[in-house]
Every structure is written in C-alpha cells, then in structure tokens.
C-alpha cells in the first residue's frame, strides 16, 4: 500500500469516529457512567412510611415558625 492510501484510510477512520462520537459517548462515555452510578445509588434507596404524629407536629411547628411576607402590609 502506498502512503497516500494509508493517509486516506486514516482520514476516513477519523471522519467516521467524529461522526459517531455522540452516539459512542452516550453508550460508553462519561454520561453513561453517571447514569449507571445514579441507578446503582437509587436502587439502594427505599421509602420510609410512618404515621408518626410527633413528626407531623414537629413539621407544623417548623412551618409556623418560618418568617412570612405579606405584600399588602406596609412597613
């Protein structure tokens, strides 16, 4: 093979890789790794259901203690 054929083949490989990069990156790249890691973390989570009245009362106290803003009130 001549050097020209090798150069053209190398250019063709670079062009194909550049054209397919977004698809390859989505499948094998950093975003796919983040997706797998997030799925792994989510798999270990679970919902805690409780009818704890003390918790509800605590949330109510916290909400009542928050500062409020009334736009019609003049300062």
N, CA, C and O atoms as a Tripos MOL2 file, in Angstrom:
@<TRIPOS>MOLECULE
protein
  300   299    75     0     0
PROTEIN
NO_CHARGES

@<TRIPOS>ATOM
      1 N           0.8430   -1.1850    0.0000 N.3       1 UNK1
      2 CA          0.0000    0.0000    0.0000 C.3       1 UNK1
      3 C           0.8800    1.2370    0.0000 C.2       1 UNK1
      4 O           1.9400    1.2770    0.6250 O.2       1 UNK1
      5 N           0.4270    2.2020   -0.6920 N.am      2 UNK2
      6 CA          1.2020    3.4320   -0.7440 C.3       2 UNK2
      7 C           0.8610    4.3150    0.4520 C.2       2 UNK2
      8 O          -0.1390    4.0940    1.1340 O.2       2 UNK2
      9 N           1.6840    5.2920    0.6920 N.am      3 UNK3
     10 CA          1.4610    6.1890    1.8290 C.3       3 UNK3
     11 C           0.1830    6.9940    1.6410 C.2       3 UNK3
     12 O          -0.4560    7.3650    2.6250 O.2       3 UNK3
     13 N          -0.2010    7.2700    0.4040 N.am      4 UNK4
     14 CA         -1.4260    8.0170    0.1250 C.3       4 UNK4
     15 C          -2.6620    7.2070    0.5260 C.2       4 UNK4
     16 O          -3.6040    7.7520    1.1010 O.2       4 UNK4
     17 N          -2.6570    5.9340    0.2270 N.am      5 UNK5
     18 CA         -3.7800    5.0750    0.5970 C.3       5 UNK5
     19 C          -3.8920    4.9690    2.1200 C.2       5 UNK5
     20 O          -4.9980    4.9760    2.6620 O.2       5 UNK5
     21 N          -2.7750    4.8740    2.7980 N.am      6 UNK6
     22 CA         -2.7770    4.7930    4.2630 C.3       6 UNK6
     23 C          -3.2870    6.0960    4.8580 C.2       6 UNK6
     24 O          -4.0530    6.0770    5.8220 O.2       6 UNK6
     25 N          -2.8760    7.2240    4.3000 N.am      7 UNK7
     26 CA         -3.3310    8.5250    4.7870 C.3       7 UNK7
     27 C          -4.8340    8.6870    4.5740 C.2       7 UNK7
     28 O          -5.5410    9.1670    5.4590 O.2       7 UNK7
     29 N          -5.3220    8.2850    3.3980 N.am      8 UNK8
     30 CA         -6.7610    8.3700    3.1310 C.3       8 UNK8
     31 C          -7.5560    7.4560    4.0540 C.2       8 UNK8
     32 O          -8.6300    7.8330    4.5220 O.2       8 UNK8
     33 N          -7.0480    6.2760    4.3180 N.am      9 UNK9
     34 CA         -7.7140    5.3510    5.2360 C.3       9 UNK9
     35 C          -7.7490    5.9270    6.6420 C.2       9 UNK9
     36 O          -8.7640    5.8210    7.3310 O.2       9 UNK9
     37 N          -6.6550    6.5330    7.0710 N.am     10 UNK10
     38 CA         -6.6170    7.1600    8.3970 C.3      10 UNK10
     39 C          -7.6020    8.3210    8.4710 C.2      10 UNK10
     40 O          -8.2830    8.4860    9.4830 O.2      10 UNK10
     41 N          -7.6870    9.1190    7.4270 N.am     11 UNK11
     42 CA         -8.6510   10.2330    7.4020 C.3      11 UNK11
     43 C         -10.0790    9.7070    7.4470 C.2      11 UNK11
     44 O         -10.9280   10.2890    8.1220 O.2      11 UNK11
     45 N         -10.3510    8.6310    6.7500 N.am     12 UNK12
     46 CA        -11.6950    8.0480    6.7570 C.3      12 UNK12
     47 C         -12.0550    7.5500    8.1590 C.2      12 UNK12
     48 O         -13.1860    7.7260    8.6100 O.2      12 UNK12
     49 N         -11.1050    6.9360    8.8360 N.am     13 UNK13
     50 CA        -11.3480    6.4650   10.1980 C.3      13 UNK13
     51 C         -11.6310    7.6380   11.1230 C.2      13 UNK13
     52 O         -12.5250    7.5510   11.9650 O.2      13 UNK13
     53 N         -10.8950    8.7240   10.9860 N.am     14 UNK14
     54 CA        -11.1030    9.9140   11.8140 C.3      14 UNK14
     55 C         -12.4800   10.5210   11.5390 C.2      14 UNK14
     56 O         -13.1690   10.9250   12.4760 O.2      14 UNK14
     57 N         -12.8870   10.5900   10.2890 N.am     15 UNK15
     58 CA        -14.1880   11.1650    9.9400 C.3      15 UNK15
     59 C         -15.3170   10.3130   10.5040 C.2      15 UNK15
     60 O         -16.2740   10.8550   11.0560 O.2      15 UNK15
     61 N         -15.2280    9.0120   10.3790 N.am     16 UNK16
     62 CA        -16.2710    8.1200   10.9070 C.3      16 UNK16
     63 C         -16.3240    8.2210   12.4300 C.2      16 UNK16
     64 O         -17.4090    8.2710   13.0090 O.2      16 UNK16
     65 N         -15.1860    8.2500   13.0670 N.am     17 UNK17
     66 CA        -15.1630    8.3690   14.5330 C.3      17 UNK17
     67 C         -15.7580    9.7030   14.9790 C.2      17 UNK17
     68 O         -16.4810    9.7480   15.9750 O.2      17 UNK17
     69 N         -15.4720   10.7800   14.2660 N.am     18 UNK18
     70 CA        -16.0290   12.0880   14.6180 C.3      18 UNK18
     71 C         -17.5370   12.1160   14.4100 C.2      18 UNK18
     72 O         -18.2620   12.7180   15.2020 O.2      18 UNK18
     73 N         -18.0140   11.4700   13.3520 N.am     19 UNK19
     74 CA        -19.4490   11.4490   13.0750 C.3      19 UNK19
     75 C         -20.2050   10.6090   14.0970 C.2      19 UNK19
     76 O         -21.3350   10.9400   14.4530 O.2      19 UNK19
     77 N         -19.6030    9.5430   14.5640 N.am     20 UNK20
     78 CA        -20.2690    8.6330   15.5000 C.3      20 UNK20
     79 C         -19.9760    8.9640   16.9590 C.2      20 UNK20
     80 O         -20.4650    8.2700   17.8510 O.2      20 UNK20
     81 N         -19.1950   10.0000   17.2220 N.am     21 UNK21
     82 CA        -18.7910   10.3090   18.5900 C.3      21 UNK21
     83 C         -19.9620   10.5250   19.5550 C.2      21 UNK21
     84 O         -19.9330    9.9670   20.6520 O.2      21 UNK21
     85 N         -20.9910   11.3040   19.2020 N.am     22 UNK22
     86 CA        -22.0960   11.4950   20.1620 C.3      22 UNK22
     87 C         -22.7770   10.1780   20.5550 C.2      22 UNK22
     88 O         -23.1170    9.9740   21.7210 O.2      22 UNK22
     89 N         -22.9690    9.3050   19.5940 N.am     23 UNK23
     90 CA        -23.6080    8.0230   19.8860 C.3      23 UNK23
     91 C         -22.6920    7.1370   20.7320 C.2      23 UNK23
     92 O         -23.1530    6.4780   21.6640 O.2      23 UNK23
     93 N         -21.4270    7.1180   20.4160 N.am     24 UNK24
     94 CA        -20.4800    6.3170   21.1880 C.3      24 UNK24
     95 C         -20.3120    6.8810   22.5980 C.2      24 UNK24
     96 O         -20.1960    6.1250   23.5620 O.2      24 UNK24
     97 N         -20.2980    8.2000   22.7150 N.am     25 UNK25
     98 CA        -20.1540    8.8240   24.0240 C.3      25 UNK25
     99 C         -21.3640    8.5340   24.9070 C.2      25 UNK25
    100 O         -21.2150    8.3010   26.1070 O.2      25 UNK25
    101 N         -22.5610    8.5480   24.3210 N.am     26 UNK26
    102 CA        -23.7660    8.2530   25.0940 C.3      26 UNK26
    103 C         -23.7650    6.8080   25.5830 C.2      26 UNK26
    104 O         -24.2790    6.5210   26.6640 O.2      26 UNK26
    105 N         -23.1990    5.9030   24.8040 N.am     27 UNK27
    106 CA        -23.2070    4.4920   25.1760 C.3      27 UNK27
    107 C         -22.0520    4.1150   26.1080 C.2      27 UNK27
    108 O         -22.2310    3.3080   27.0210 O.2      27 UNK27
    109 N         -20.8790    4.6900   25.8830 N.am     28 UNK28
    110 CA        -19.6940    4.2600   26.6290 C.3      28 UNK28
    111 C         -19.0340    5.3680   27.4320 C.2      28 UNK28
    112 O         -18.1210    5.0930   28.2090 O.2      28 UNK28
    113 N         -19.4640    6.5980   27.2700 N.am     29 UNK29
    114 CA        -18.7500    7.7270   27.8370 C.3      29 UNK29
    115 C         -19.1300    8.0670   29.2610 C.2      29 UNK29
    116 O         -19.7010    7.2580   29.9920 O.2      29 UNK29
    117 N         -18.7960    9.2830   29.6300 N.am     30 UNK30
    118 CA        -18.9800    9.7730   30.9860 C.3      30 UNK30
    119 C         -20.4540    9.8360   31.3740 C.2      30 UNK30
    120 O         -20.8060    9.5170   32.5100 O.2      30 UNK30
    121 N         -21.3150   10.2410   30.4500 N.am     31 UNK31
    122 CA        -22.7500   10.3380   30.7560 C.3      31 UNK31
    123 C         -23.3310    8.9630   31.0860 C.2      31 UNK31
    124 O         -24.1560    8.8440   31.9920 O.2      31 UNK31
    125 N         -22.9210    7.9480   30.3750 N.am     32 UNK32
    126 CA        -23.4070    6.5900   30.6510 C.3      32 UNK32
    127 C         -22.9370    6.1340   32.0300 C.2      32 UNK32
    128 O         -23.6830    5.4800   32.7590 O.2      32 UNK32
    129 N         -21.7120    6.4760   32.3820 N.am     33 UNK33
    130 CA        -21.1950    6.1090   33.6940 C.3      33 UNK33
    131 C         -21.9940    6.8040   34.7890 C.2      33 UNK33
    132 O         -22.3190    6.1880   35.8050 O.2      33 UNK33
    133 N         -22.3130    8.0800   34.5930 N.am     34 UNK34
    134 CA        -23.1330    8.7990   35.5710 C.3      34 UNK34
    135 C         -24.5070    8.1560   35.7050 C.2      34 UNK34
    136 O         -25.0350    8.0290   36.8100 O.2      34 UNK34
    137 N         -25.0810    7.7530   34.5820 N.am     35 UNK35
    138 CA        -26.3960    7.1160   34.6010 C.3      35 UNK35
    139 C         -26.3450    5.7980   35.3750 C.2      35 UNK35
    140 O         -27.2360    5.5170   36.1770 O.2      35 UNK35
    141 N         -25.3230    5.0000   35.1440 N.am     36 UNK36
    142 CA        -25.1810    3.7310   35.8660 C.3      36 UNK36
    143 C         -24.9800    3.9670   37.3560 C.2      36 UNK36
    144 O         -25.5830    3.2830   38.1840 O.2      36 UNK36
    145 N         -24.1210    4.9460   37.7030 N.am     37 UNK37
    146 CA        -23.8750    5.2410   39.1180 C.3      37 UNK37
    147 C         -25.1470    5.7210   39.8030 C.2      37 UNK37
    148 O         -25.4280    5.3320   40.9360 O.2      37 UNK37
    149 N         -25.9130    6.5590   39.1260 N.am     38 UNK38
    150 CA        -27.1580    7.0720   39.7000 C.3      38 UNK38
    151 C         -28.1670    5.9380   39.8890 C.2      38 UNK38
    152 O         -28.8450    5.8700   40.9150 O.2      38 UNK38
    153 N         -28.2630    5.0570   38.9070 N.am     39 UNK39
    154 CA        -29.1760    3.9180   39.0260 C.3      39 UNK39
    155 C         -28.7590    3.0140   40.1840 C.2      39 UNK39
    156 O         -29.6140    2.4930   40.9000 O.2      39 UNK39
    157 N         -27.4700    2.8280   40.3700 N.am     40 UNK40
    158 CA        -26.9750    1.9960   41.4630 C.3      40 UNK40
    159 C         -27.3070    2.6230   42.8170 C.2      40 UNK40
    160 O         -27.7000    1.9240   43.7510 O.2      40 UNK40
    161 N         -27.1460    3.9580   42.9170 N.am     41 UNK41
    162 CA        -27.4800    4.6440   44.1670 C.3      41 UNK41
    163 C         -28.9800    4.5990   44.4330 C.2      41 UNK41
    164 O         -29.4050    4.3910   45.5690 O.2      41 UNK41
    165 N         -29.7790    4.7920   43.3950 N.am     42 UNK42
    166 CA        -31.2250    4.7910   43.5710 C.3      42 UNK42
    167 C         -31.7410    3.4130   43.9750 C.2      42 UNK42
    168 O         -32.7390    3.3110   44.6890 O.2      42 UNK42
    169 N         -31.0800    2.3660   43.5320 N.am     43 UNK43
    170 CA        -31.5250    1.0110   43.8560 C.3      43 UNK43
    171 C         -31.4360    0.7410   45.3530 C.2      43 UNK43
    172 O         -32.1780   -0.0900   45.8770 O.2      43 UNK43
    173 N         -30.5420    1.4280   46.0420 N.am     44 UNK44
    174 CA        -30.3850    1.1770   47.4750 C.3      44 UNK44
    175 C         -31.3100    2.0490   48.3230 C.2      44 UNK44
    176 O         -31.3540    1.8860   49.5420 O.2      44 UNK44
    177 N         -32.0440    2.9640   47.7050 N.am     45 UNK45
    178 CA        -32.9490    3.8220   48.4510 C.3      45 UNK45
    179 C         -34.2890    3.1270   48.6750 C.2      45 UNK45
    180 O         -34.7030    2.2790   47.8850 O.2      45 UNK45
    181 N         -34.9470    3.4940   49.7490 N.am     46 UNK46
    182 CA        -36.2870    2.9680   49.9930 C.3      46 UNK46
    183 C         -37.1170    4.0360   50.7010 C.2      46 UNK46
    184 O         -36.5820    4.8920   51.4040 O.2      46 UNK46
    185 N         -38.4080    3.9710   50.5060 N.am     47 UNK47
    186 CA        -39.3250    4.9360   51.0830 C.3      47 UNK47
    187 C         -39.6990    4.4830   52.4880 C.2      47 UNK47
    188 O         -40.0680    3.3300   52.7130 O.2      47 UNK47
    189 N         -39.5940    5.4130   53.4190 N.am     48 UNK48
    190 CA        -39.9660    5.1120   54.7900 C.3      48 UNK48
    191 C         -41.3560    5.7060   55.0210 C.2      48 UNK48
    192 O         -41.5480    6.9170   54.9170 O.2      48 UNK48
    193 N         -42.3120    4.8490   55.3300 N.am     49 UNK49
    194 CA        -43.6670    5.3090   55.5880 C.3      49 UNK49
    195 C         -43.9130    5.2590   57.0810 C.2      49 UNK49
    196 O         -43.5910    4.2810   57.7560 O.2      49 UNK49
    197 N         -44.4910    6.3340   57.5740 N.am     50 UNK50
    198 CA        -44.7280    6.3940   59.0060 C.3      50 UNK50
    199 C         -45.9510    7.2590   59.2600 C.2      50 UNK50
    200 O         -46.1830    8.2420   58.5560 O.2      50 UNK50
    201 N         -46.7270    6.8940   60.2620 N.am     51 UNK51
    202 CA        -47.8690    7.6980   60.6910 C.3      51 UNK51
    203 C         -47.5360    8.3450   62.0210 C.2      51 UNK51
    204 O         -48.3830    8.4540   62.9080 O.2      51 UNK51
    205 N         -46.2980    8.7680   62.1430 N.am     52 UNK52
    206 CA        -45.8150    9.3150   63.3940 C.3      52 UNK52
    207 C         -46.3940   10.7160   63.6140 C.2      52 UNK52
    208 O         -46.0510   11.6520   62.8920 O.2      52 UNK52
    209 N         -47.2650   10.8550   64.6030 N.am     53 UNK53
    210 CA        -47.8960   12.1430   64.8900 C.3      53 UNK53
    211 C         -46.8830   13.1600   65.4100 C.2      53 UNK53
    212 O         -47.0430   14.3580   65.1760 O.2      53 UNK53
    213 N         -45.8630   12.7120   66.0990 N.am     54 UNK54
    214 CA        -44.8480   13.6310   66.6110 C.3      54 UNK54
    215 C         -44.1010   14.3080   65.4590 C.2      54 UNK54
    216 O         -43.7930   15.4980   65.5190 O.2      54 UNK54
    217 N         -43.8180   13.5340   64.4160 N.am     55 UNK55
    218 CA        -43.1490   14.1060   63.2600 C.3      55 UNK55
    219 C         -44.0380   15.1490   62.5840 C.2      55 UNK55
    220 O         -43.5630   16.2250   62.2200 O.2      55 UNK55
    221 N         -45.2880   14.8450   62.4200 N.am     56 UNK56
    222 CA        -46.2310   15.7830   61.7980 C.3      56 UNK56
    223 C         -46.3300   17.0600   62.6280 C.2      56 UNK56
    224 O         -46.3270   18.1600   62.0760 O.2      56 UNK56
    225 N         -46.4170   16.9180   63.9430 N.am     57 UNK57
    226 CA        -46.4870   18.0880   64.8160 C.3      57 UNK57
    227 C         -45.1970   18.9020   64.7240 C.2      57 UNK57
    228 O         -45.2390   20.1320   64.7540 O.2      57 UNK57
    229 N         -44.0640   18.2350   64.6140 N.am     58 UNK58
    230 CA        -42.7840   18.9260   64.5010 C.3      58 UNK58
    231 C         -42.7250   19.7420   63.2110 C.2      58 UNK58
    232 O         -42.2600   20.8820   63.2120 O.2      58 UNK58
    233 N         -43.1940   19.1610   62.1220 N.am     59 UNK59
    234 CA        -43.2010   19.8810   60.8480 C.3      59 UNK59
    235 C         -44.1330   21.0810   60.9380 C.2      59 UNK59
    236 O         -43.8010   22.1600   60.4450 O.2      59 UNK59
    237 N         -45.2900   20.9080   61.5590 N.am     60 UNK60
    238 CA        -46.2230   22.0280   61.7170 C.3      60 UNK60
    239 C         -45.5850   23.1560   62.5240 C.2      60 UNK60
    240 O         -45.7240   24.3260   62.1660 O.2      60 UNK60
    241 N         -44.8860   22.8160   63.6120 N.am     61 UNK61
    242 CA        -44.2110   23.8360   64.4150 C.3      61 UNK61
    243 C         -43.1480   24.5630   63.6050 C.2      61 UNK61
    244 O         -43.0070   25.7820   63.6990 O.2      61 UNK61
    245 N         -42.4040   23.8070   62.8110 N.am     62 UNK62
    246 CA        -41.3740   24.4270   61.9800 C.3      62 UNK62
    247 C         -41.9890   25.3620   60.9500 C.2      62 UNK62
    248 O         -41.4770   26.4590   60.7260 O.2      62 UNK62
    249 N         -43.0690   24.9460   60.3280 N.am     63 UNK63
    250 CA        -43.7240   25.7910   59.3310 C.3      63 UNK63
    251 C         -44.3110   27.0530   59.9590 C.2      63 UNK63
    252 O         -44.2560   28.1260   59.3580 O.2      63 UNK63
    253 N         -44.8600   26.9360   61.1370 N.am     64 UNK64
    254 CA        -45.4230   28.1000   61.8120 C.3      64 UNK64
    255 C         -44.3300   29.0720   62.2510 C.2      64 UNK64
    256 O         -44.5830   30.2700   62.3780 O.2      64 UNK64
    257 N         -43.1340   28.5720   62.4790 N.am     65 UNK65
    258 CA        -42.0310   29.4160   62.9230 C.3      65 UNK65
    259 C         -41.3080   30.1320   61.8010 C.2      65 UNK65
    260 O         -40.4570   30.9840   62.0590 O.2      65 UNK65
    261 N         -41.6320   29.8010   60.5540 N.am     66 UNK66
    262 CA        -40.9620   30.4490   59.4240 C.3      66 UNK66
    263 C         -41.4510   31.8800   59.2640 C.2      66 UNK66
    264 O         -42.6260   32.1670   59.4910 O.2      66 UNK66
    265 N         -40.5530   32.7800   58.8720 N.am     67 UNK67
    266 CA        -40.9920   34.1510   58.6210 C.3      67 UNK67
    267 C         -41.8760   34.1910   57.3710 C.2      67 UNK67
    268 O         -41.6830   33.4250   56.4260 O.2      67 UNK67
    269 N         -42.8330   35.0910   57.3940 N.am     68 UNK68
    270 CA        -43.7390   35.2190   56.2570 C.3      68 UNK68
    271 C         -43.6140   36.6100   55.6640 C.2      68 UNK68
    272 O         -43.0910   37.5260   56.2980 O.2      68 UNK68
    273 N         -44.0860   36.7500   54.4770 N.am     69 UNK69
    274 CA        -44.0510   38.0270   53.7720 C.3      69 UNK69
    275 C         -45.4520   38.3060   53.2470 C.2      69 UNK69
    276 O         -46.0250   37.4980   52.5160 O.2      69 UNK69
    277 N         -45.9910   39.4400   53.6210 N.am     70 UNK70
    278 CA        -47.3000   39.8590   53.1480 C.3      70 UNK70
    279 C         -47.1050   41.1030   52.2950 C.2      70 UNK70
    280 O         -46.7770   42.1590   52.8360 O.2      70 UNK70
    281 N         -47.2920   41.0200   50.9820 N.am     71 UNK71
    282 CA        -47.0180   42.1600   50.1180 C.3      71 UNK71
    283 C         -47.9770   43.3310   50.3660 C.2      71 UNK71
    284 O         -47.6470   44.4710   50.0400 O.2      71 UNK71
    285 N         -49.1450   43.0700   50.9320 N.am     72 UNK72
    286 CA        -50.0750   44.1720   51.1790 C.3      72 UNK72
    287 C         -49.7420   44.9350   52.4550 C.2      72 UNK72
    288 O         -50.2610   46.0290   52.6790 O.2      72 UNK72
    289 N         -48.8850   44.3670   53.2850 N.am     73 UNK73
    290 CA        -48.5110   45.0060   54.5400 C.3      73 UNK73
    291 C         -47.4890   46.1040   54.2790 C.2      73 UNK73
    292 O         -46.4810   45.8710   53.6130 O.2      73 UNK73
    293 N         -47.7470   47.3020   54.8030 N.am     74 UNK74
    294 CA        -46.8510   48.4420   54.6360 C.3      74 UNK74
    295 C         -45.8860   48.5000   55.8220 C.2      74 UNK74
    296 O         -46.2830   48.2860   56.9670 O.2      74 UNK74
    297 N         -44.6360   48.7870   55.5390 N.am     75 UNK75
    298 CA        -43.6370   48.8870   56.6110 C.3      75 UNK75
    299 C         -43.3730   50.3080   56.9630 C.2      75 UNK75
    300 O         -42.5600   50.5850   57.8450 O.2      75 UNK75
@<TRIPOS>BOND
     1     1     2 1
     2     2     3 1
     3     3     4 2
     4     3     5 am
     5     5     6 1
     6     6     7 1
     7     7     8 2
     8     7     9 am
     9     9    10 1
    10    10    11 1
    11    11    12 2
    12    11    13 am
    13    13    14 1
    14    14    15 1
    15    15    16 2
    16    15    17 am
    17    17    18 1
    18    18    19 1
    19    19    20 2
    20    19    21 am
    21    21    22 1
    22    22    23 1
    23    23    24 2
    24    23    25 am
    25    25    26 1
    26    26    27 1
    27    27    28 2
    28    27    29 am
    29    29    30 1
    30    30    31 1
    31    31    32 2
    32    31    33 am
    33    33    34 1
    34    34    35 1
    35    35    36 2
    36    35    37 am
    37    37    38 1
    38    38    39 1
    39    39    40 2
    40    39    41 am
    41    41    42 1
    42    42    43 1
    43    43    44 2
    44    43    45 am
    45    45    46 1
    46    46    47 1
    47    47    48 2
    48    47    49 am
    49    49    50 1
    50    50    51 1
    51    51    52 2
    52    51    53 am
    53    53    54 1
    54    54    55 1
    55    55    56 2
    56    55    57 am
    57    57    58 1
    58    58    59 1
    59    59    60 2
    60    59    61 am
    61    61    62 1
    62    62    63 1
    63    63    64 2
    64    63    65 am
    65    65    66 1
    66    66    67 1
    67    67    68 2
    68    67    69 am
    69    69    70 1
    70    70    71 1
    71    71    72 2
    72    71    73 am
    73    73    74 1
    74    74    75 1
    75    75    76 2
    76    75    77 am
    77    77    78 1
    78    78    79 1
    79    79    80 2
    80    79    81 am
    81    81    82 1
    82    82    83 1
    83    83    84 2
    84    83    85 am
    85    85    86 1
    86    86    87 1
    87    87    88 2
    88    87    89 am
    89    89    90 1
    90    90    91 1
    91    91    92 2
    92    91    93 am
    93    93    94 1
    94    94    95 1
    95    95    96 2
    96    95    97 am
    97    97    98 1
    98    98    99 1
    99    99   100 2
   100    99   101 am
   101   101   102 1
   102   102   103 1
   103   103   104 2
   104   103   105 am
   105   105   106 1
   106   106   107 1
   107   107   108 2
   108   107   109 am
   109   109   110 1
   110   110   111 1
   111   111   112 2
   112   111   113 am
   113   113   114 1
   114   114   115 1
   115   115   116 2
   116   115   117 am
   117   117   118 1
   118   118   119 1
   119   119   120 2
   120   119   121 am
   121   121   122 1
   122   122   123 1
   123   123   124 2
   124   123   125 am
   125   125   126 1
   126   126   127 1
   127   127   128 2
   128   127   129 am
   129   129   130 1
   130   130   131 1
   131   131   132 2
   132   131   133 am
   133   133   134 1
   134   134   135 1
   135   135   136 2
   136   135   137 am
   137   137   138 1
   138   138   139 1
   139   139   140 2
   140   139   141 am
   141   141   142 1
   142   142   143 1
   143   143   144 2
   144   143   145 am
   145   145   146 1
   146   146   147 1
   147   147   148 2
   148   147   149 am
   149   149   150 1
   150   150   151 1
   151   151   152 2
   152   151   153 am
   153   153   154 1
   154   154   155 1
   155   155   156 2
   156   155   157 am
   157   157   158 1
   158   158   159 1
   159   159   160 2
   160   159   161 am
   161   161   162 1
   162   162   163 1
   163   163   164 2
   164   163   165 am
   165   165   166 1
   166   166   167 1
   167   167   168 2
   168   167   169 am
   169   169   170 1
   170   170   171 1
   171   171   172 2
   172   171   173 am
   173   173   174 1
   174   174   175 1
   175   175   176 2
   176   175   177 am
   177   177   178 1
   178   178   179 1
   179   179   180 2
   180   179   181 am
   181   181   182 1
   182   182   183 1
   183   183   184 2
   184   183   185 am
   185   185   186 1
   186   186   187 1
   187   187   188 2
   188   187   189 am
   189   189   190 1
   190   190   191 1
   191   191   192 2
   192   191   193 am
   193   193   194 1
   194   194   195 1
   195   195   196 2
   196   195   197 am
   197   197   198 1
   198   198   199 1
   199   199   200 2
   200   199   201 am
   201   201   202 1
   202   202   203 1
   203   203   204 2
   204   203   205 am
   205   205   206 1
   206   206   207 1
   207   207   208 2
   208   207   209 am
   209   209   210 1
   210   210   211 1
   211   211   212 2
   212   211   213 am
   213   213   214 1
   214   214   215 1
   215   215   216 2
   216   215   217 am
   217   217   218 1
   218   218   219 1
   219   219   220 2
   220   219   221 am
   221   221   222 1
   222   222   223 1
   223   223   224 2
   224   223   225 am
   225   225   226 1
   226   226   227 1
   227   227   228 2
   228   227   229 am
   229   229   230 1
   230   230   231 1
   231   231   232 2
   232   231   233 am
   233   233   234 1
   234   234   235 1
   235   235   236 2
   236   235   237 am
   237   237   238 1
   238   238   239 1
   239   239   240 2
   240   239   241 am
   241   241   242 1
   242   242   243 1
   243   243   244 2
   244   243   245 am
   245   245   246 1
   246   246   247 1
   247   247   248 2
   248   247   249 am
   249   249   250 1
   250   250   251 1
   251   251   252 2
   252   251   253 am
   253   253   254 1
   254   254   255 1
   255   255   256 2
   256   255   257 am
   257   257   258 1
   258   258   259 1
   259   259   260 2
   260   259   261 am
   261   261   262 1
   262   262   263 1
   263   263   264 2
   264   263   265 am
   265   265   266 1
   266   266   267 1
   267   267   268 2
   268   267   269 am
   269   269   270 1
   270   270   271 1
   271   271   272 2
   272   271   273 am
   273   273   274 1
   274   274   275 1
   275   275   276 2
   276   275   277 am
   277   277   278 1
   278   278   279 1
   279   279   280 2
   280   279   281 am
   281   281   282 1
   282   282   283 1
   283   283   284 2
   284   283   285 am
   285   285   286 1
   286   286   287 1
   287   287   288 2
   288   287   289 am
   289   289   290 1
   290   290   291 1
   291   291   292 2
   292   291   293 am
   293   293   294 1
   294   294   295 1
   295   295   296 2
   296   295   297 am
   297   297   298 1
   298   298   299 1
   299   299   300 2
@<TRIPOS>SUBSTRUCTURE
     1 UNK1         2 RESIDUE 1 A UNK
     2 UNK2         6 RESIDUE 1 A UNK
     3 UNK3        10 RESIDUE 1 A UNK
     4 UNK4        14 RESIDUE 1 A UNK
     5 UNK5        18 RESIDUE 1 A UNK
     6 UNK6        22 RESIDUE 1 A UNK
     7 UNK7        26 RESIDUE 1 A UNK
     8 UNK8        30 RESIDUE 1 A UNK
     9 UNK9        34 RESIDUE 1 A UNK
    10 UNK10       38 RESIDUE 1 A UNK
    11 UNK11       42 RESIDUE 1 A UNK
    12 UNK12       46 RESIDUE 1 A UNK
    13 UNK13       50 RESIDUE 1 A UNK
    14 UNK14       54 RESIDUE 1 A UNK
    15 UNK15       58 RESIDUE 1 A UNK
    16 UNK16       62 RESIDUE 1 A UNK
    17 UNK17       66 RESIDUE 1 A UNK
    18 UNK18       70 RESIDUE 1 A UNK
    19 UNK19       74 RESIDUE 1 A UNK
    20 UNK20       78 RESIDUE 1 A UNK
    21 UNK21       82 RESIDUE 1 A UNK
    22 UNK22       86 RESIDUE 1 A UNK
    23 UNK23       90 RESIDUE 1 A UNK
    24 UNK24       94 RESIDUE 1 A UNK
    25 UNK25       98 RESIDUE 1 A UNK
    26 UNK26      102 RESIDUE 1 A UNK
    27 UNK27      106 RESIDUE 1 A UNK
    28 UNK28      110 RESIDUE 1 A UNK
    29 UNK29      114 RESIDUE 1 A UNK
    30 UNK30      118 RESIDUE 1 A UNK
    31 UNK31      122 RESIDUE 1 A UNK
    32 UNK32      126 RESIDUE 1 A UNK
    33 UNK33      130 RESIDUE 1 A UNK
    34 UNK34      134 RESIDUE 1 A UNK
    35 UNK35      138 RESIDUE 1 A UNK
    36 UNK36      142 RESIDUE 1 A UNK
    37 UNK37      146 RESIDUE 1 A UNK
    38 UNK38      150 RESIDUE 1 A UNK
    39 UNK39      154 RESIDUE 1 A UNK
    40 UNK40      158 RESIDUE 1 A UNK
    41 UNK41      162 RESIDUE 1 A UNK
    42 UNK42      166 RESIDUE 1 A UNK
    43 UNK43      170 RESIDUE 1 A UNK
    44 UNK44      174 RESIDUE 1 A UNK
    45 UNK45      178 RESIDUE 1 A UNK
    46 UNK46      182 RESIDUE 1 A UNK
    47 UNK47      186 RESIDUE 1 A UNK
    48 UNK48      190 RESIDUE 1 A UNK
    49 UNK49      194 RESIDUE 1 A UNK
    50 UNK50      198 RESIDUE 1 A UNK
    51 UNK51      202 RESIDUE 1 A UNK
    52 UNK52      206 RESIDUE 1 A UNK
    53 UNK53      210 RESIDUE 1 A UNK
    54 UNK54      214 RESIDUE 1 A UNK
    55 UNK55      218 RESIDUE 1 A UNK
    56 UNK56      222 RESIDUE 1 A UNK
    57 UNK57      226 RESIDUE 1 A UNK
    58 UNK58      230 RESIDUE 1 A UNK
    59 UNK59      234 RESIDUE 1 A UNK
    60 UNK60      238 RESIDUE 1 A UNK
    61 UNK61      242 RESIDUE 1 A UNK
    62 UNK62      246 RESIDUE 1 A UNK
    63 UNK63      250 RESIDUE 1 A UNK
    64 UNK64      254 RESIDUE 1 A UNK
    65 UNK65      258 RESIDUE 1 A UNK
    66 UNK66      262 RESIDUE 1 A UNK
    67 UNK67      266 RESIDUE 1 A UNK
    68 UNK68      270 RESIDUE 1 A UNK
    69 UNK69      274 RESIDUE 1 A UNK
    70 UNK70      278 RESIDUE 1 A UNK
    71 UNK71      282 RESIDUE 1 A UNK
    72 UNK72      286 RESIDUE 1 A UNK
    73 UNK73      290 RESIDUE 1 A UNK
    74 UNK74      294 RESIDUE 1 A UNK
    75 UNK75      298 RESIDUE 1 A UNK
